[in-house]
């Protein structure tokens, strides 16, 4: 009996430790709040504030926005390409939106765009759009309006499947090696991007990961849970023999 109890206690302790580790390495929580722990290691570029910045300048993007300056963060894991947008100053500009354009194949230009909070996808330069609400793997997004002491904040998680396949049958060539955030028309109508302003990586370039698989810590968690349940079953079976459990 003592051996079974010890196994049960050890299994419970292991699960507690591993679950804590899993939470520490959890994916970004799309809640409209950019926290340092979640976004540590992310790529970052800055869009500067200039009230005279051009509007709708898709053919000649700059590193400026007419309404407010902001930072763009990009980060990826096995399942998502994350984009975070954080205004440089507190307050809301009442332009809390994000239109993002991606290059799916090196040097082919913007192949796929999103009106994030309208839940629309489109091919730049081609009329029409496609609702992303029908995606089996949805695009996750959240925004928080700024206050007198906090800035506008936007978070988006794009499932890799929207880039590596064509789930809405839009007609673009899927990404095979990398995905690049090429243009941002966010928190204002100015368009940020371009090689002259940001270099070859533009607003953020991520390699397409291998097929999404459970993280090692997740596999360990499930394995330890299985051991815990097995130990619990033995624990119950032992005491049932003596009438201690019903």
For each residue, the residues with C-beta under 8 A, 3 or more apart:
1: 4 5 238
2: 5 6
3: 6 7
4: 1 7 8 231 234 235 238
5: 1 2 8 9 235
6: 2 3 9 10
7: 3 4 10 11 231 234
8: 4 5 11 12 228 231 232 234 235
9: 5 6 12 13
10: 6 7 13 14
11: 7 8 14 15 224 227 228 231
12: 8 9 15 16 228
13: 9 10 16 17
14: 10 11 17 18 224 227 228
15: 11 12 18 19 221 224 225 228
16: 12 13 19 20
17: 13 14 20 21
18: 14 15 21 22 217 220 221 224
19: 15 16 22 23 221
20: 16 17 23 24
21: 17 18 24 25 217
22: 18 19 25 26 215 217 218 221
23: 19 20 26
24: 20 21
25: 21 22 215 217
26: 22 23 29
27: 77 79 80 157
28: 38 39 75 80 82 84 155 157
29: 26 33 38
30: 140 141 142 155 156 157
31: 142 155
32: 142 143 144 153 154 155
33: 29 144 153 155
34: 38 39 73 84 86 153 155
35: 38 39
36: 39 40
37: 40
38: 28 29 34 35
39: 28 34 35 36 42 73 75 84
40: 36 37
41: 75
42: 39 73 74 75 82 84
43: 73 74 75 201 204 205
44: 71 72 73 74
45: 63 71 72 198 203 204
46: 63 69 70 71 72 88
47: 63 64 65 69 70 71 72 184 190 192
48: 63 64 65 69
49: 64 65 67 68 69 88 89
50: 53 64 65 66
51: 66
52: 66
53: 50 62 64 65 66 188 190
54: 57 60 62 66 190 191
55: 66 189 190
56: 185 189 191
57: 54 60 61 62 190 191
58: 61 124 183 185 191
59:
60: 54 57 194
61: 57 58 183 191 192 193 194 197
62: 53 54 57 190 191 192 194 197
63: 45 46 47 48 192 194 197 198
64: 47 48 49 50 53 190 192
65: 47 48 49 50 53 68 69 70 186 187 188 190 192
66: 50 51 52 53 54 55 188 189 190
67: 49 93 95 187 188 189 190
68: 49 65 87 88 89 93 95 152 187 188
69: 46 47 48 49 65 87 88 89
70: 46 47 65 85 86 87 88 151 152 186 187
71: 44 45 46 47 85 86 88
72: 44 45 46 47 83 84 85 181 184 186 192 203 204
73: 34 39 42 43 44 82 83 84 85 86 204
74: 42 43 44 81 82 83 84 181 203 204 205 206
75: 28 39 41 42 43 82 84 206
76: 80 81 82 160 206 207 209
77: 27 80 82 209
78: 160 209 210 212 213 215
79: 27 159 160 212
80: 27 28 76 77 140 157 158 159 160
81: 74 76 157 158 160 163 179 206
82: 28 42 73 74 75 76 77 155 156 157 158
83: 72 73 74 98 100 154 155 156 158 181 204
84: 28 34 39 42 72 73 74 75 153 154 155 156
85: 70 71 72 73 98 152 153 154 155 184 186 187
86: 34 70 71 73 151 152 153 154
87: 68 69 70 90 91 93 146 151 152 153 187
88: 46 49 68 69 70 71 151
89: 49 68 69 151
90: 87 146 147 148 149 150 151
91: 87 146 147 148 151 152
92: 96 145 146 147 152
93: 67 68 87 96 146 152 187 188
94:
95: 67 68 187 188 189
96: 92 93 117 143 145 152 154 187
97: 115 116 117 186 187
98: 83 85 114 116 117 141 143 154 156 184 185 186 187
99: 113 114 115 116 184 185 186
100: 83 113 114 116 156 181 183 184 185 186
101: 110 112 113 114 124 181 182 183 184 185 193
102: 110 111 112 113 114 163 179 180 181 182
103: 106 107 108 109 110 111 179 180 182 202
104: 108 111 112 163 172 173 174 175 179
105: 108 111 173 175 176 177
106: 103 177 178 180
107: 103
108: 103 104 105 111 173
109: 103 124 182
110: 101 102 103 113 124 182 183
111: 102 103 104 105 108 123 124 172 173
112: 101 102 104 121 122 123 124 162 163 170 172
113: 99 100 101 102 110 121 122 123 124 183
114: 98 99 100 101 102 120 121 122 132 139 158
115: 97 99 118 119 120 121 122 129
116: 97 98 99 100 119 139 141 154 156
117: 96 97 98 141 143
118: 115
119: 115 116 131 132 133 139
120: 114 115 129 130 131 132
121: 112 113 114 115 129 130 131 132 162 168 170
122: 112 113 114 115 126 128 129 130 170
123: 111 112 113 126 170 171 172
124: 58 101 109 110 111 112 113
125:
126: 122 123
127:
128: 122
129: 115 120 121 122
130: 120 121 122 168 170
131: 119 120 121 134
132: 114 119 120 121 135 138 139 162 168
133: 119 138
134: 131 168
135: 132 138 139 159 161 162 167 168
136: 161 167
137: 159 161 162 167
138: 132 133 135 159
139: 114 116 119 132 135 156 157 158 159 162
140: 30 80 156 157
141: 30 98 116 117 154 155 156 157
142: 30 31 32 154 155
143: 32 96 98 117 152 153 154 155
144: 32 33 150 152 153
145: 92 96 152
146: 87 90 91 92 93 150 151 152 153
147: 90 91 92 150
148: 90 91
149: 90
150: 90 144 146 147 153
151: 70 86 87 88 89 90 91 146
152: 68 70 85 86 87 91 92 93 96 143 144 145 146 187
153: 32 33 34 84 85 86 87 143 144 146 150
154: 32 83 84 85 86 96 98 116 141 142 143 186 187
155: 28 30 31 32 33 34 82 83 84 85 141 142 143
156: 30 82 83 84 98 100 116 139 140 141
157: 27 28 30 80 81 82 139 140 141
158: 80 81 82 83 114 139 162 163
159: 79 80 135 137 138 139 162
160: 76 78 79 80 81 163 164 179 208 209 212
161: 135 136 137 164 165 167
162: 112 121 132 135 137 139 158 159 165 167
163: 81 102 104 112 158 160 174 175 179 208
164: 160 161 174 175 176 208
165: 161 162 174
166: 169 170 171 172 174
167: 135 136 137 161 162
168: 121 130 132 134 135
169: 166
170: 112 121 122 123 130 166
171: 123 166
172: 104 111 112 123 166
173: 104 105 108 111
174: 104 163 164 165 166
175: 104 105 163 164 178 179 208
176: 105 164 208
177: 105 106 207 208
178: 106 175 205 206 207 208
179: 81 102 103 104 160 163 175 205 206 208
180: 102 103 106 201 202 203 204 205 206
181: 72 74 83 100 101 102 184 202 203 204 205
182: 101 102 103 109 110 193 202 203
183: 58 61 100 101 110 113 191 192 193 194 202 203
184: 47 72 85 98 99 100 101 181 191 192 193 203
185: 56 58 98 99 100 101 188 189 190 191 192
186: 65 70 72 85 97 98 99 100 154 192
187: 65 67 68 70 85 87 93 95 96 97 98 152 154
188: 53 65 66 67 68 93 95 185
189: 55 56 66 67 95 185
190: 47 53 54 55 57 62 64 65 66 67 185
191: 54 56 57 58 61 62 183 184 185
192: 47 61 62 63 64 65 72 183 184 185 186 197 203
193: 61 101 182 183 184 197 198 202 203
194: 60 61 62 63 183 197 198 202
195: 198 199 200 202
196:
197: 61 62 63 192 193 194
198: 45 63 193 194 195 201 202 203
199: 195 202
200: 195 205
201: 43 180 198 204 205
202: 103 180 181 182 183 193 194 195 198 199 205
203: 45 72 74 180 181 182 183 184 192 193 198
204: 43 45 72 73 74 83 180 181 201
205: 43 74 178 179 180 181 200 201 202
206: 74 75 76 81 178 179 180
207: 76 177 178
208: 160 163 164 175 176 177 178 179
209: 76 77 78 160 212
210: 78 213
211:
212: 78 79 160 209
213: 78 210
214: 218 219 222
215: 22 25 78 218 219
216: 219 220
217: 18 21 22 25 220 221
218: 22 214 215 221 222
219: 214 215 216 222 223
220: 18 216 217 223 224
221: 15 18 19 22 217 218 224 225
222: 214 218 219 225 226
223: 219 220 226 227
224: 11 14 15 18 220 221 227 228
225: 15 221 222 228 229
226: 222 223 229 230
227: 11 14 223 224 230 231
228: 8 11 12 14 15 224 225 231 232
229: 225 226 232 233
230: 226 227 233 234
231: 4 7 8 11 227 228 234 235
232: 8 228 229 235 236
233: 229 230 236 237
234: 4 7 8 230 231 237 238
235: 4 5 8 231 232 238 239
236: 232 233 239 240 245
237: 233 234 240 241
238: 1 4 234 235 241 242
239: 235 236 242 244 245
240: 236 237 243 244 245
241: 237 238
242: 238 239
243: 240
244: 239 240
245: 236 239 240
246:
